């Protein structure tokens, strides 16, 4: 069914964002270990937190609006 495809794609998109932010945190951690680029590590940390929050919001909205999506697809 189309709704499973949509929800599945949302999950894949969120997982991609989480993998990316995990890599960003690893880079930030490596930079911190070297003791350089503190501005870069702060940027990576802040950006990864914002992206994680947005990924969670995407999932929450998709699952929360599942019934509306189903109703909309029935109209088509």
mmCIF file as gemmi writes it, N, C-alpha and C atoms, coordinates in Angstrom:
data_model
loop_
_atom_site.group_PDB
_atom_site.id
_atom_site.type_symbol
_atom_site.label_atom_id
_atom_site.label_alt_id
_atom_site.label_comp_id
_atom_site.label_asym_id
_atom_site.label_entity_id
_atom_site.label_seq_id
_atom_site.pdbx_PDB_ins_code
_atom_site.Cartn_x
_atom_site.Cartn_y
_atom_site.Cartn_z
_atom_site.occupancy
_atom_site.B_iso_or_equiv
_atom_site.pdbx_formal_charge
_atom_site.auth_seq_id
_atom_site.auth_asym_id
_atom_site.pdbx_PDB_model_num
ATOM 1 N N . UNK Axp A 1 ? 0.84 -1.183 0 1 0 ? 1 A 1
ATOM 2 C CA . UNK Axp A 1 ? 0 0 0 1 0 ? 1 A 1
ATOM 3 C C . UNK Axp A 1 ? 0.885 1.246 0 1 0 ? 1 A 1
ATOM 4 N N . UNK Axp A 2 ? 0.368 2.299 -0.533 1 0 ? 2 A 1
ATOM 5 C CA . UNK Axp A 2 ? 1.119 3.542 -0.674 1 0 ? 2 A 1
ATOM 6 C C . UNK Axp A 2 ? 1.538 4.106 0.677 1 0 ? 2 A 1
ATOM 7 N N . UNK Axp A 3 ? 0.695 4.001 1.673 1 0 ? 3 A 1
ATOM 8 C CA . UNK Axp A 3 ? 1.012 4.582 2.982 1 0 ? 3 A 1
ATOM 9 C C . UNK Axp A 3 ? 2.251 3.924 3.582 1 0 ? 3 A 1
ATOM 10 N N . UNK Axp A 4 ? 2.399 2.602 3.398 1 0 ? 4 A 1
ATOM 11 C CA . UNK Axp A 4 ? 3.586 1.919 3.915 1 0 ? 4 A 1
ATOM 12 C C . UNK Axp A 4 ? 4.842 2.418 3.215 1 0 ? 4 A 1
ATOM 13 N N . UNK Axp A 5 ? 4.725 2.692 1.922 1 0 ? 5 A 1
ATOM 14 C CA . UNK Axp A 5 ? 5.863 3.229 1.17 1 0 ? 5 A 1
ATOM 15 C C . UNK Axp A 5 ? 6.238 4.604 1.709 1 0 ? 5 A 1
ATOM 16 N N . UNK Axp A 6 ? 5.238 5.45 1.927 1 0 ? 6 A 1
ATOM 17 C CA . UNK Axp A 6 ? 5.493 6.802 2.441 1 0 ? 6 A 1
ATOM 18 C C . UNK Axp A 6 ? 6.136 6.73 3.82 1 0 ? 6 A 1
ATOM 19 N N . UNK Axp A 7 ? 5.55 5.966 4.719 1 0 ? 7 A 1
ATOM 20 C CA . UNK Axp A 7 ? 6.084 5.852 6.076 1 0 ? 7 A 1
ATOM 21 C C . UNK Axp A 7 ? 7.472 5.206 6.041 1 0 ? 7 A 1
ATOM 22 N N . UNK Axp A 8 ? 7.655 4.229 5.165 1 0 ? 8 A 1
ATOM 23 C CA . UNK Axp A 8 ? 8.969 3.595 5.018 1 0 ? 8 A 1
ATOM 24 C C . UNK Axp A 8 ? 10.031 4.575 4.569 1 0 ? 8 A 1
ATOM 25 N N . UNK Axp A 9 ? 9.664 5.436 3.623 1 0 ? 9 A 1
ATOM 26 C CA . UNK Axp A 9 ? 10.613 6.45 3.134 1 0 ? 9 A 1
ATOM 27 C C . UNK Axp A 9 ? 10.939 7.462 4.223 1 0 ? 9 A 1
ATOM 28 N N . UNK Axp A 10 ? 9.955 7.788 5.032 1 0 ? 10 A 1
ATOM 29 C CA . UNK Axp A 10 ? 10.202 8.699 6.159 1 0 ? 10 A 1
ATOM 30 C C . UNK Axp A 10 ? 11.223 8.076 7.107 1 0 ? 10 A 1
ATOM 31 N N . UNK Axp A 11 ? 11.045 6.799 7.395 1 0 ? 11 A 1
ATOM 32 C CA . UNK Axp A 11 ? 11.988 6.101 8.266 1 0 ? 11 A 1
ATOM 33 C C . UNK Axp A 11 ? 13.387 6.066 7.678 1 0 ? 11 A 1
ATOM 34 N N . UNK Axp A 12 ? 13.473 5.814 6.374 1 0 ? 12 A 1
ATOM 35 C CA . UNK Axp A 12 ? 14.775 5.79 5.707 1 0 ? 12 A 1
ATOM 36 C C . UNK Axp A 12 ? 15.435 7.166 5.744 1 0 ? 12 A 1
ATOM 37 N N . UNK Axp A 13 ? 14.647 8.202 5.503 1 0 ? 13 A 1
ATOM 38 C CA . UNK Axp A 13 ? 15.192 9.562 5.534 1 0 ? 13 A 1
ATOM 39 C C . UNK Axp A 13 ? 15.703 9.909 6.927 1 0 ? 13 A 1
ATOM 40 N N . UNK Axp A 14 ? 14.939 9.569 7.937 1 0 ? 14 A 1
ATOM 41 C CA . UNK Axp A 14 ? 15.358 9.845 9.313 1 0 ? 14 A 1
ATOM 42 C C . UNK Axp A 14 ? 16.628 9.074 9.665 1 0 ? 14 A 1
ATOM 43 N N . UNK Axp A 15 ? 16.686 7.803 9.256 1 0 ? 15 A 1
ATOM 44 C CA . UNK Axp A 15 ? 17.888 7.007 9.523 1 0 ? 15 A 1
ATOM 45 C C . UNK Axp A 15 ? 19.112 7.598 8.84 1 0 ? 15 A 1
ATOM 46 N N . UNK Axp A 16 ? 18.932 8.094 7.622 1 0 ? 16 A 1
ATOM 47 C CA . UNK Axp A 16 ? 20.042 8.731 6.914 1 0 ? 16 A 1
ATOM 48 C C . UNK Axp A 16 ? 20.526 9.956 7.673 1 0 ? 16 A 1
ATOM 49 N N . UNK Axp A 17 ? 19.592 10.753 8.167 1 0 ? 17 A 1
ATOM 50 C CA . UNK Axp A 17 ? 19.968 11.937 8.947 1 0 ? 17 A 1
ATOM 51 C C . UNK Axp A 17 ? 20.706 11.517 10.212 1 0 ? 17 A 1
ATOM 52 N N . UNK Axp A 18 ? 20.199 10.499 10.913 1 0 ? 18 A 1
ATOM 53 C CA . UNK Axp A 18 ? 20.846 10.042 12.145 1 0 ? 18 A 1
ATOM 54 C C . UNK Axp A 18 ? 22.257 9.506 11.874 1 0 ? 18 A 1
ATOM 55 N N . UNK Axp A 19 ? 22.438 8.776 10.774 1 0 ? 19 A 1
ATOM 56 C CA . UNK Axp A 19 ? 23.771 8.279 10.423 1 0 ? 19 A 1
ATOM 57 C C . UNK Axp A 19 ? 24.719 9.441 10.134 1 0 ? 19 A 1
ATOM 58 N N . UNK Axp A 20 ? 24.216 10.444 9.437 1 0 ? 20 A 1
ATOM 59 C CA . UNK Axp A 20 ? 25.031 11.616 9.119 1 0 ? 20 A 1
ATOM 60 C C . UNK Axp A 20 ? 25.434 12.359 10.381 1 0 ? 20 A 1
ATOM 61 N N . UNK Axp A 21 ? 24.484 12.56 11.278 1 0 ? 21 A 1
ATOM 62 C CA . UNK Axp A 21 ? 24.814 13.286 12.508 1 0 ? 21 A 1
ATOM 63 C C . UNK Axp A 21 ? 25.748 12.467 13.396 1 0 ? 21 A 1
ATOM 64 N N . UNK Axp A 22 ? 25.637 11.157 13.349 1 0 ? 22 A 1
ATOM 65 C CA . UNK Axp A 22 ? 26.578 10.313 14.088 1 0 ? 22 A 1
ATOM 66 C C . UNK Axp A 22 ? 27.997 10.492 13.565 1 0 ? 22 A 1
ATOM 67 N N . UNK Axp A 23 ? 28.126 10.539 12.241 1 0 ? 23 A 1
ATOM 68 C CA . UNK Axp A 23 ? 29.443 10.774 11.643 1 0 ? 23 A 1
ATOM 69 C C . UNK Axp A 23 ? 29.967 12.159 12.015 1 0 ? 23 A 1
ATOM 70 N N . UNK Axp A 24 ? 29.079 13.14 12.041 1 0 ? 24 A 1
ATOM 71 C CA . UNK Axp A 24 ? 29.487 14.493 12.431 1 0 ? 24 A 1
ATOM 72 C C . UNK Axp A 24 ? 30.013 14.504 13.862 1 0 ? 24 A 1
ATOM 73 N N . UNK Axp A 25 ? 29.343 13.781 14.744 1 0 ? 25 A 1
ATOM 74 C CA . UNK Axp A 25 ? 29.797 13.721 16.141 1 0 ? 25 A 1
ATOM 75 C C . UNK Axp A 25 ? 31.148 13.009 16.255 1 0 ? 25 A 1
ATOM 76 N N . UNK Axp A 26 ? 31.358 11.985 15.427 1 0 ? 26 A 1
ATOM 77 C CA . UNK Axp A 26 ? 32.651 11.296 15.432 1 0 ? 26 A 1
ATOM 78 C C . UNK Axp A 26 ? 33.773 12.222 14.978 1 0 ? 26 A 1
ATOM 79 N N . UNK Axp A 27 ? 33.517 13.002 13.937 1 0 ? 27 A 1
ATOM 80 C CA . UNK Axp A 27 ? 34.511 13.966 13.464 1 0 ? 27 A 1
ATOM 81 C C . UNK Axp A 27 ? 34.788 14.991 14.554 1 0 ? 27 A 1
ATOM 82 N N . UNK Axp A 28 ? 33.737 15.483 15.163 1 0 ? 28 A 1
ATOM 83 C CA . UNK Axp A 28 ? 33.882 16.467 16.235 1 0 ? 28 A 1
ATOM 84 C C . UNK Axp A 28 ? 34.709 15.902 17.382 1 0 ? 28 A 1
ATOM 85 N N . UNK Axp A 29 ? 34.438 14.667 17.742 1 0 ? 29 A 1
ATOM 86 C CA . UNK Axp A 29 ? 35.174 14.015 18.826 1 0 ? 29 A 1
ATOM 87 C C . UNK Axp A 29 ? 36.651 13.862 18.462 1 0 ? 29 A 1
ATOM 88 N N . UNK Axp A 30 ? 36.919 13.481 17.23 1 0 ? 30 A 1
ATOM 89 C CA . UNK Axp A 30 ? 38.306 13.336 16.774 1 0 ? 30 A 1
ATOM 90 C C . UNK Axp A 30 ? 39.034 14.671 16.8 1 0 ? 30 A 1
ATOM 91 N N . UNK Axp A 31 ? 38.351 15.726 16.38 1 0 ? 31 A 1
ATOM 92 C CA . UNK Axp A 31 ? 38.965 17.055 16.409 1 0 ? 31 A 1
ATOM 93 C C . UNK Axp A 31 ? 39.258 17.484 17.841 1 0 ? 31 A 1
ATOM 94 N N . UNK Axp A 32 ? 38.348 17.162 18.741 1 0 ? 32 A 1
ATOM 95 C CA . UNK Axp A 32 ? 38.529 17.512 20.146 1 0 ? 32 A 1
ATOM 96 C C . UNK Axp A 32 ? 39.736 16.782 20.739 1 0 ? 32 A 1
ATOM 97 N N . UNK Axp A 33 ? 39.9 15.518 20.349 1 0 ? 33 A 1
ATOM 98 C CA . UNK Axp A 33 ? 41.032 14.73 20.847 1 0 ? 33 A 1
ATOM 99 C C . UNK Axp A 33 ? 42.364 15.34 20.426 1 0 ? 33 A 1
ATOM 100 N N . UNK Axp A 34 ? 42.386 15.904 19.223 1 0 ? 34 A 1
ATOM 101 C CA . UNK Axp A 34 ? 43.603 16.54 18.725 1 0 ? 34 A 1
ATOM 102 C C . UNK Axp A 34 ? 43.814 17.88 19.428 1 0 ? 34 A 1
ATOM 103 N N . UNK Axp A 35 ? 42.73 18.455 19.918 1 0 ? 35 A 1
ATOM 104 C CA . UNK Axp A 35 ? 42.82 19.719 20.645 1 0 ? 35 A 1
ATOM 105 C C . UNK Axp A 35 ? 42.818 20.942 19.755 1 0 ? 35 A 1
ATOM 106 N N . UNK Axp A 36 ? 42.308 20.801 18.546 1 0 ? 36 A 1
ATOM 107 C CA . UNK Axp A 36 ? 42.26 21.932 17.623 1 0 ? 36 A 1
ATOM 108 C C . UNK Axp A 36 ? 40.841 22.15 17.126 1 0 ? 36 A 1
ATOM 109 N N . UNK Axp A 37 ? 40.682 23.245 16.447 1 0 ? 37 A 1
ATOM 110 C CA . UNK Axp A 37 ? 39.433 23.575 15.764 1 0 ? 37 A 1
ATOM 111 C C . UNK Axp A 37 ? 38.22 23.55 16.69 1 0 ? 37 A 1
ATOM 112 N N . UNK Axp A 38 ? 38.3 24.214 17.811 1 0 ? 38 A 1
ATOM 113 C CA . UNK Axp A 38 ? 37.179 24.22 18.752 1 0 ? 38 A 1
ATOM 114 C C . UNK Axp A 38 ? 35.934 24.861 18.154 1 0 ? 38 A 1
ATOM 115 N N . UNK Axp A 39 ? 36.124 25.84 17.289 1 0 ? 39 A 1
ATOM 116 C CA . UNK Axp A 39 ? 34.971 26.46 16.621 1 0 ? 39 A 1
ATOM 117 C C . UNK Axp A 39 ? 34.276 25.445 15.715 1 0 ? 39 A 1
ATOM 118 N N . UNK Axp A 40 ? 35.061 24.642 15.026 1 0 ? 40 A 1
ATOM 119 C CA . UNK Axp A 40 ? 34.495 23.621 14.141 1 0 ? 40 A 1
ATOM 120 C C . UNK Axp A 40 ? 33.756 22.555 14.947 1 0 ? 40 A 1
ATOM 121 N N . UNK Axp A 41 ? 34.322 22.135 16.064 1 0 ? 41 A 1
ATOM 122 C CA . UNK Axp A 41 ? 33.654 21.111 16.874 1 0 ? 41 A 1
ATOM 123 C C . UNK Axp A 41 ? 32.341 21.634 17.441 1 0 ? 41 A 1
ATOM 124 N N . UNK Axp A 42 ? 32.334 22.89 17.851 1 0 ? 42 A 1
ATOM 125 C CA . UNK Axp A 42 ? 31.092 23.483 18.364 1 0 ? 42 A 1
ATOM 126 C C . UNK Axp A 42 ? 30.035 23.531 17.266 1 0 ? 42 A 1
ATOM 127 N N . UNK Axp A 43 ? 30.442 23.91 16.059 1 0 ? 43 A 1
ATOM 128 C CA . UNK Axp A 43 ? 29.514 23.968 14.929 1 0 ? 43 A 1
ATOM 129 C C . UNK Axp A 43 ? 28.959 22.579 14.623 1 0 ? 43 A 1
ATOM 130 N N . UNK Axp A 44 ? 29.836 21.571 14.577 1 0 ? 44 A 1
ATOM 131 C CA . UNK Axp A 44 ? 29.391 20.208 14.286 1 0 ? 44 A 1
ATOM 132 C C . UNK Axp A 44 ? 28.427 19.7 15.346 1 0 ? 44 A 1
ATOM 133 N N . UNK Axp A 45 ? 28.734 19.963 16.606 1 0 ? 45 A 1
ATOM 134 C CA . UNK Axp A 45 ? 27.846 19.519 17.69 1 0 ? 45 A 1
ATOM 135 C C . UNK Axp A 45 ? 26.485 20.191 17.607 1 0 ? 45 A 1
ATOM 136 N N . UNK Axp A 46 ? 26.479 21.495 17.435 1 0 ? 46 A 1
ATOM 137 C CA . UNK Axp A 46 ? 25.222 22.242 17.353 1 0 ? 46 A 1
ATOM 138 C C . UNK Axp A 46 ? 24.397 21.79 16.158 1 0 ? 46 A 1
ATOM 139 N N . UNK Axp A 47 ? 25.053 21.655 15.015 1 0 ? 47 A 1
ATOM 140 C CA . UNK Axp A 47 ? 24.349 21.25 13.796 1 0 ? 47 A 1
ATOM 141 C C . UNK Axp A 47 ? 23.793 19.839 13.926 1 0 ? 47 A 1
ATOM 142 N N . UNK Axp A 48 ? 24.57 18.919 14.494 1 0 ? 48 A 1
ATOM 143 C CA . UNK Axp A 48 ? 24.082 17.541 14.626 1 0 ? 48 A 1
ATOM 144 C C . UNK Axp A 48 ? 22.885 17.467 15.57 1 0 ? 48 A 1
ATOM 145 N N . UNK Axp A 49 ? 22.895 18.254 16.63 1 0 ? 49 A 1
ATOM 146 C CA . UNK Axp A 49 ? 21.74 18.277 17.541 1 0 ? 49 A 1
ATOM 147 C C . UNK Axp A 49 ? 20.493 18.806 16.841 1 0 ? 49 A 1
ATOM 148 N N . UNK Axp A 50 ? 20.656 19.864 16.052 1 0 ? 50 A 1
ATOM 149 C CA . UNK Axp A 50 ? 19.513 20.432 15.324 1 0 ? 50 A 1
ATOM 150 C C . UNK Axp A 50 ? 18.969 19.44 14.301 1 0 ? 50 A 1
ATOM 151 N N . UNK Axp A 51 ? 19.872 18.77 13.584 1 0 ? 51 A 1
ATOM 152 C CA . UNK Axp A 51 ? 19.429 17.797 12.585 1 0 ? 51 A 1
ATOM 153 C C . UNK Axp A 51 ? 18.728 16.606 13.23 1 0 ? 51 A 1
ATOM 154 N N . UNK Axp A 52 ? 19.244 16.135 14.36 1 0 ? 52 A 1
ATOM 155 C CA . UNK Axp A 52 ? 18.578 15.04 15.075 1 0 ? 52 A 1
ATOM 156 C C . UNK Axp A 52 ? 17.167 15.441 15.495 1 0 ? 52 A 1
ATOM 157 N N . UNK Axp A 53 ? 17.023 16.663 15.981 1 0 ? 53 A 1
ATOM 158 C CA . UNK Axp A 53 ? 15.703 17.15 16.396 1 0 ? 53 A 1
ATOM 159 C C . UNK Axp A 53 ? 14.757 17.227 15.199 1 0 ? 53 A 1
ATOM 160 N N . UNK Axp A 54 ? 15.273 17.673 14.054 1 0 ? 54 A 1
ATOM 161 C CA . UNK Axp A 54 ? 14.433 17.762 12.861 1 0 ? 54 A 1
ATOM 162 C C . UNK Axp A 54 ? 14.053 16.38 12.341 1 0 ? 54 A 1
ATOM 163 N N . UNK Axp A 55 ? 14.97 15.423 12.419 1 0 ? 55 A 1
ATOM 164 C CA . UNK Axp A 55 ? 14.656 14.054 11.994 1 0 ? 55 A 1
ATOM 165 C C . UNK Axp A 55 ? 13.555 13.468 12.868 1 0 ? 55 A 1
ATOM 166 N N . UNK Axp A 56 ? 13.654 13.694 14.164 1 0 ? 56 A 1
ATOM 167 C CA . UNK Axp A 56 ? 12.619 13.206 15.083 1 0 ? 56 A 1
ATOM 168 C C . UNK Axp A 56 ? 11.284 13.871 14.784 1 0 ? 56 A 1
ATOM 169 N N . UNK Axp A 57 ? 11.31 15.15 14.443 1 0 ? 57 A 1
ATOM 170 C CA . UNK Axp A 57 ? 10.082 15.876 14.117 1 0 ? 57 A 1
ATOM 171 C C . UNK Axp A 57 ? 9.454 15.341 12.831 1 0 ? 57 A 1
ATOM 172 N N . UNK Axp A 58 ? 10.279 15.03 11.848 1 0 ? 58 A 1
ATOM 173 C CA . UNK Axp A 58 ? 9.775 14.455 10.593 1 0 ? 58 A 1
ATOM 174 C C . UNK Axp A 58 ? 9.051 13.141 10.88 1 0 ? 58 A 1
ATOM 175 N N . UNK Axp A 59 ? 9.674 12.278 11.678 1 0 ? 59 A 1
ATOM 176 C CA . UNK Axp A 59 ? 9.045 10.998 12.026 1 0 ? 59 A 1
ATOM 177 C C . UNK Axp A 59 ? 7.743 11.215 12.782 1 0 ? 59 A 1
ATOM 178 N N . UNK Axp A 60 ? 7.776 12.094 13.757 1 0 ? 60 A 1
ATOM 179 C CA . UNK Axp A 60 ? 6.599 12.359 14.588 1 0 ? 60 A 1
ATOM 180 C C . UNK Axp A 60 ? 5.442 12.874 13.727 1 0 ? 60 A 1
ATOM 181 N N . UNK Axp A 61 ? 5.733 13.791 12.816 1 0 ? 61 A 1
ATOM 182 C CA . UNK Axp A 61 ? 4.676 14.342 11.965 1 0 ? 61 A 1
ATOM 183 C C . UNK Axp A 61 ? 4.123 13.288 11.018 1 0 ? 61 A 1
ATOM 184 N N . UNK Axp A 62 ? 4.994 12.484 10.435 1 0 ? 62 A 1
ATOM 185 C CA . UNK Axp A 62 ? 4.529 11.462 9.491 1 0 ? 62 A 1
ATOM 186 C C . UNK Axp A 62 ? 3.645 10.437 10.187 1 0 ? 62 A 1
ATOM 187 N N . UNK Axp A 63 ? 4.09 9.95 11.339 1 0 ? 63 A 1
ATOM 188 C CA . UNK Axp A 63 ? 3.293 8.954 12.056 1 0 ? 63 A 1
ATOM 189 C C . UNK Axp A 63 ? 2.026 9.578 12.633 1 0 ? 63 A 1
ATOM 190 N N . UNK Axp A 64 ? 2.125 10.813 13.07 1 0 ? 64 A 1
ATOM 191 C CA . UNK Axp A 64 ? 0.961 11.498 13.623 1 0 ? 64 A 1
ATOM 192 C C . UNK Axp A 64 ? -0.088 11.816 12.572 1 0 ? 64 A 1
ATOM 193 N N . UNK Axp A 65 ? 0.367 12.03 11.343 1 0 ? 65 A 1
ATOM 194 C CA . UNK Axp A 65 ? -0.548 12.384 10.26 1 0 ? 65 A 1
ATOM 195 C C . UNK Axp A 65 ? -0.898 11.197 9.372 1 0 ? 65 A 1
ATOM 196 N N . UNK Axp A 66 ? -0.578 10.008 9.818 1 0 ? 66 A 1
ATOM 197 C CA . UNK Axp A 66 ? -0.828 8.808 9.017 1 0 ? 66 A 1
ATOM 198 C C . UNK Axp A 66 ? -2.286 8.711 8.57 1 0 ? 66 A 1
ATOM 199 N N . UNK Axp A 67 ? -3.213 8.932 9.483 1 0 ? 67 A 1
ATOM 200 C CA . UNK Axp A 67 ? -4.635 8.828 9.134 1 0 ? 67 A 1
ATOM 201 C C . UNK Axp A 67 ? -5.039 9.885 8.107 1 0 ? 67 A 1
ATOM 202 N N . UNK Axp A 68 ? -4.486 11.083 8.233 1 0 ? 68 A 1
ATOM 203 C CA . UNK Axp A 68 ? -4.784 12.125 7.248 1 0 ? 68 A 1
ATOM 204 C C . UNK Axp A 68 ? -4.228 11.753 5.876 1 0 ? 68 A 1
ATOM 205 N N . UNK Axp A 69 ? -3.056 11.144 5.858 1 0 ? 69 A 1
ATOM 206 C CA . UNK Axp A 69 ? -2.469 10.7 4.594 1 0 ? 69 A 1
ATOM 207 C C . UNK Axp A 69 ? -3.353 9.634 3.957 1 0 ? 69 A 1
ATOM 208 N N . UNK Axp A 70 ? -3.831 8.69 4.762 1 0 ? 70 A 1
ATOM 209 C CA . UNK Axp A 70 ? -4.712 7.629 4.256 1 0 ? 70 A 1
ATOM 210 C C . UNK Axp A 70 ? -5.983 8.239 3.677 1 0 ? 70 A 1
ATOM 211 N N . UNK Axp A 71 ? -6.598 9.18 4.39 1 0 ? 71 A 1
ATOM 212 C CA . UNK Axp A 71 ? -7.817 9.832 3.894 1 0 ? 71 A 1
ATOM 213 C C . UNK Axp A 71 ? -7.552 10.579 2.596 1 0 ? 71 A 1
ATOM 214 N N . UNK Axp A 72 ? -6.411 11.266 2.527 1 0 ? 72 A 1
ATOM 215 C CA . UNK Axp A 72 ? -6.053 11.997 1.311 1 0 ? 72 A 1
ATOM 216 C C . UNK Axp A 72 ? -5.855 11.07 0.131 1 0 ? 72 A 1
ATOM 217 N N . UNK Axp A 73 ? -5.241 9.935 0.359 1 0 ? 73 A 1
ATOM 218 C CA . UNK Axp A 73 ? -5.025 8.975 -0.723 1 0 ? 73 A 1
ATOM 219 C C . UNK Axp A 73 ? -6.33 8.349 -1.193 1 0 ? 73 A 1
ATOM 220 N N . UNK Axp A 74 ? -7.294 8.205 -0.299 1 0 ? 74 A 1
ATOM 221 C CA . UNK Axp A 74 ? -8.597 7.657 -0.69 1 0 ? 74 A 1
ATOM 222 C C . UNK Axp A 74 ? -9.329 8.612 -1.631 1 0 ? 74 A 1
ATOM 223 N N . UNK Axp A 75 ? -9.067 9.906 -1.486 1 0 ? 75 A 1
ATOM 224 C CA . UNK Axp A 75 ? -9.707 10.888 -2.352 1 0 ? 75 A 1
ATOM 225 C C . UNK Axp A 75 ? -9.139 10.855 -3.762 1 0 ? 75 A 1
ATOM 226 N N . UNK Axp A 76 ? -7.891 10.408 -3.88 1 0 ? 76 A 1
ATOM 227 C CA . UNK Axp A 76 ? -7.214 10.38 -5.178 1 0 ? 76 A 1
ATOM 228 C C . UNK Axp A 76 ? -7.646 9.207 -5.924 1 0 ? 76 A 1
